[in-house]
């Protein structure tokens, strides 16, 4: 046995990793295993949820008649520890009286439009990382690496995963302090995923990954502020660009250094910039090791979490969201270990990512401080937006285990509608500093 094989064997033993050597015929077109697991608690792949109309202003829950199979608590977690992340175990220990994990029947509901799957099949033979790993080349709008050979390829699958082409939404973000007090604000966002613009030439994306604009609506003391972000496919060629509109001075200004571990705006230092979307931005400060797969309880099919019948007050309980409205299922996830490079700076020394094999969303991440202790836990609450179709996060929660405070993004329960998707992408002139000012003054 050579040293490489021995290293893989040791990693697999320590992490409980599932063998990931599969024949192509046993995989879905995005690289997930078609078969059920050994005891059938993860079912066989049946094609995911089919596209259907969204009736009303919010999604109907297709699993509303189901009840939890069991609930994991601080008293019984050791029985389930092989299927729990270190972060979720830490939350169970931190909040033994209130944090719990309701586990439901697993539904492999993730699905994609046919054209995205066809592009993914083409990417399997053509897509590649740039030499420095800071970008991808020869990839069409789809999953670039359905059979990843490295942690960096897996993390790029998350960065460019299918989330529609253009979406508009009004959401609420909130910081919930350990004493139960809440700071919240409401904003309108517009996101154009340029990577999914249909083109015959896979390199004709103008190096743009997406355009993002956000306009603060509430509270009144912040209303009128706005942000414009242009994220690139290769940040070695051109880094991210960010502009902000200040309502007081009525000026649009370039904002530098909105990346890596700079504190995210209005998040009370609970979330770093690259924590947003569970991970975003340039990956160059970490080494990325693909550890294989595990069977993990992750938030999935969280339709009740976005129900208009659930108020923000009922949901945003101290220390963590109310678990009575949250659904977990057992799914296979890719495990990627990110370790801070020597001579690189970041507040995290290590991060362990758990990526859903069916959708390539990072479902949860454990984040460690410079002393090597688990510090923060980020969780994405997934569901299928079946009008696309596509699996996206309904809300993201960021937990600080040291302070007991947490931050939530993406709430839509009390808003008139959830995300509105369109297959028509606006021109790039729609996302410029001058256009940002014009939108504010309409």
N, C-alpha and C positions, 0 to 999 in steps of 0.2 A: 504494500500500500504506500503510495507517494504522500508527500507532506500535504498537498492540496486536498487529497481525498480524506486524509486523517483530520484536517482542520474542519472540513464539512461535516464529518461524522461527529466530532466533538460539539460543534455548534448545534447540530440537529438534536443531540442527546440533551444538551443543556436547556434548549428552548422548546423542546417538544415539537419540533418542526416536522411537518408531513413531507414525505417524498414528493418532489416536484418534477420528476422525469416522466413525461407523458407523451404518448403518440398524438400527433396532430388530430387524428380522427376522434380522440376522446375529449377534445376541447371545444368550447363554443368559439364563435368567430372573434370574441374579444379576449380569448385565452383562459376562460374559467373552465373548471372541470364539469363535464356534463353529468357524471354519475352522482348518485347519492353517496353519503358517507356510510360507514360500516353498519350503523344501527338505524339508518333512515331518518335521523333527526334533522339532517340537511337533505332535502329531497333531490331527486333527479331534475336536471334542467329541462324545462318544458317550453322554453321560448320566451318566458317573461310575460309581464302584463301587456295585453294588446292595447293599441291606441284606441281611445274612445273620447267622446265629448265630455267636457266638464260642465255639468248642469249647475246653474246658479253661480254664485260668486266665489265659492270655496269648494274644495274637493270633497266629494262624498267618500266616506270610509268604506272600502270594500270588505273590510274585516271587522265590522262593527259588532258582530254577534259573537266574536271570540272572547274568551277569558284567558287569563294567564295559566300556563301549565304549572308553574311554580314561581315563587318569589325568592330571590337571593337576598339575604340580610347579613348583618354583622355576626349573627349567631350561626349561620350555616354556610358561609362563603367557602370554608375550607373544603367542603364536599364538592364544590364547583371550581376550585382554584385553577385547574388545568385549562379551563375555558374562560378565564378572566384575565384582563390586563393588569399590570402592576398599578396603573392609575386608578382603575375601578376598585381594586382591593384597598388602595389608600383612601379613597372616598368612603368606602364602607367602614373603615377603621376610624376615620376622622369624624364621621357623623353616624355613629352606631344606632341612634334612636330614630333617625329620619330617612337616611339614604337607603334605598333598596332598588333592586333590579328585577322588574317583572318580566318574566320570560314567556314568550308566546310561541305558537307554532310557526315554523320557518316557512316563508313564501319567497321563492326566488323570483321576485317581481321585476327586477331590473330589465329594461328593454331599450332598444335604440331604433331609429328610423333605418330602413333598409339601405339607403344610400350611405349612411355613416358606417354600417357594417361592411359594405362593399369597399369603401375607402380603407377601412381597417385591414381587410384582406390584402389589399395592394400594399399597404404600409409594411406588412410583415416581411416583404421581400425588398423594400426600398429604403425605408426610413433608417436614419442613423443619427447618432449624437455628433455634435461638432467635436473637434479635437480636445477642447478644454471642458466639454460637458455643459457649457453654458447655453446651448441651443440645440435644435434639431433641424435636420435637413431632409429633403426628399420625402416629406410626409404630407399626405392629403388630410382633409378634415375628418379625423377619426382617431382611434387609439393608435399611436405610433408604434408601440412595442407590445403586441398582444402576448408574446412569449418572452418576457424580459430576461436578460442575461446578467443584469446588474441592478443594484439599488437605484442608481441614477436613472436608468431607463424606466424603472417602476415609478419613480417620483415624477418624471416627465409625463407619464400616462395620467397621473392625477392633475398636473398643471394644465394639460390641454384636453381634459375629459369633456365629453358631450354634455352641454348644459343649454342647448338651444342655440339660436343664432342672434336674436335680439330680444331683450326682455326689459320690461318696465315694472316697477313695484314700489309700493309704499310700505315701509317697515319701521318697527320700533326697536331700538337698542336700549339696553338697560344695564346699569351697574347695581348689583344688589350687595349691600354691605352686611357684615356679620351681625349687626344689630337689627336687620330687617329693613332699614331705610333704603330707598331706591332713587337713583338719578336716571332719568330716561330722556330720550329725544326721538323725534320722528323725522324721517327723511324720505325723499323720493329718489330712486336710483334708475339709471338707464345704463345698460351694459350691451355692448356690441362685440360678439365673439368673432373677431376677424379671421381667426384660424379656420372657421367653418364656412367661410365664404366659398361657394362652389367655384373652383377654377381647375383648368386642365393642367396648369403648370404648378407643381407642388411647392416651388420656390418663389412664387409670385405674390407673397403676402406682405410685401413692403416691411418685413420684419416686425409686423404688429401682431401681438397675441390677442389683445382686447382693448377696447376703449371703455372707460367707466366715468360716469358723472353722478354726483350726489348733491342734493339740495335740501338743506335743513328746513323743516316746516314748523317744528315745535321743539322746545318752548320758545316763547316770544323773545327772550334775551339772546337766543342763538339763531332765530329765524332769519333767513336771507343769506346765510353763509353757504358756500358751495365749494365743491372739490372736483377737479378733473384729473384723471390718471390715464396715461397711455403706457401700457405694458408691452414689452417687446419679446419676441421669440428668442432672440440672442442678445443678452445684455452686455456681452463683450463688444458687440458692434455698436450698440446704442443702449445706454441704461434707461431705466424707467424715468418718465417725466411726469411731474405733478405740479398743478397750479391750484391756488386757492383764491376764492373771492371773499373779500372782507366787506361785510355789509356796512361797517362804520365809515370806511374810507372810499367805498364804491370802486375799489380797484382789484384787478386780477394780478396776482403775484406768483412767480415761480417759487415753489417750496423745495428746497434741497434736502437730500438725505432722508427721504421717506422710504426706507428699506431696512432689511435685516432686523436688528433688535432695537431700532428706534421705537419709542413708545407710540402705540396707536392713538390717534386722536380720540378724545372723549371716552377713553377706556380706563381711566384712573390707574394707569400703569399695570393693569392686569394682563394686557395683551400686547405683544410686540407687533410691529408692522408685518413681519413674515409669519406670524400666527394667523393672520386673517385668512379666511378660506381654509383653515387648518394648516396649510402651508402654501406660500406664494413667493414669487420673486426668484432672485438668483440663488443657485444652490452651491456656489463655489466655496463657502466658508466651512462646509462639512464634507466628510467622506461618507459615502452612502453604501452600505453593505446589504445585499439581498439575503435575508436569512431563510427564506422559504415560506411555507404556509402553516397556519394554525387554524383550528376551529375555535372561534371566539364569540362570546355574546356581545353583539353590537346593536345600537339603536337602528331599527329598520321598520319601514311601513308605518311611520309616525303620523297618521292621519288625524288622530284625536288631538295631538299636540297643536295642530293648526285649526282646530274646530272653532267657529265663531261662538259656540256654546261655552267655550272655556275663556274666562276673562284673564287679563294679564295679572290682576290681583290674586286670582286663585292659582295661577301658574308659577309666579315668581316668589316662591317661599324663601326664607333665609337659608343661606349656605348652598342651596342647589334647587333646581326646578322641581316642582311637585311630581314625584314619581308616579302618582296615580294617573297621570295623563301621558305617560311615556311607555313605549313598547320596545323591548329587546327581543332579538332572535339569534339563533346560532347560525353563523355563516363562516365560510372559509375566507381568510384574509391573508394577503401577502404581508409579511413582516419585514420592515426596512429599518435598519439601525443607522442613525446619523450621528457621527462623532465629530466634534469640533477639531478642525485641523490645527496643528501646531503653528503658532505665530498668527493665528486668526483670532479675531475678537467677536465674542457674542456672550450674552448672559446665560445661555444654556451650554452645558458641556456635552450633553448627549440628548438625543430624542429618539424614541421608538415609535414608528408609525405603523398603523394597522389599516391596510387598504383592502376594501371590499373587492373580491375577485370578479364579481359580476358587473360592477359599474365603474371601477377604478376611482371611486371616492375614498379619500382617507376618512375613516369612520371615527378614529380616536387616536390620540398621541399622548405618550408619557414624556414629560420634559424634566430634565435634571439640572440642578444648579452646578456651579463650578466646583463645589465640594463633592459632587457625585450623588447627592440625595435627590429623590423625587420631589419636585417643587410644584409643578403645574400640570394640569390635566385638561386637554381640549377634547371636546366631543361634538361630532356632527350628527344631527338627528335626521336620518334619511327617509325619503319616501319617493314613490314613482309619481311624477307629474304626468299623468297618463295622456294628457292632450298633446304632449310632444311626440312620442313618449320619451321619457328620460328620468333617471334617478338623480335627484338633487338633494341638498340639505334643506330642511324646513327651518332650522335654526341651529346656530352654533353656540356652544357654551364653553367658557374659559374659566377654569377654577384655579385659584391660588390657595394651595393647601396651608401655607404659612399664615395668611391673614384670615382665611375663611370667607373672603369676598369672592364674588364671581361676576362675570360679564356675559351677556347674551346678545346675539345679533340675529336679525331676520324675522322677528315676530310679526305675524300678520292677522292674528285672531280677530282683533277688533277693527280691522281695516275693511273698507268696502269690498276688496277682492285680494286674492293672492297674486302671484306673478302673472303678467300678461305677456305672452310670447308672440313673436312675429317672424316670418321667414324673409321679410324684407329688411335688408341692412341699410341704414342711412349712409350717405356719403361721408368720407372722412372729414369733410368740412363741418360736419355736425358736431364733431368733438374737437374744438379748438378753443383757445382762451377767449377769443372774441365771441364765438358762439355761446360760450358759457355765460358771458355777461348779457348777451341778447336774451337768452332764456329767462334769466332772472328778472329782466325788465319788461317781459311780455305783459 
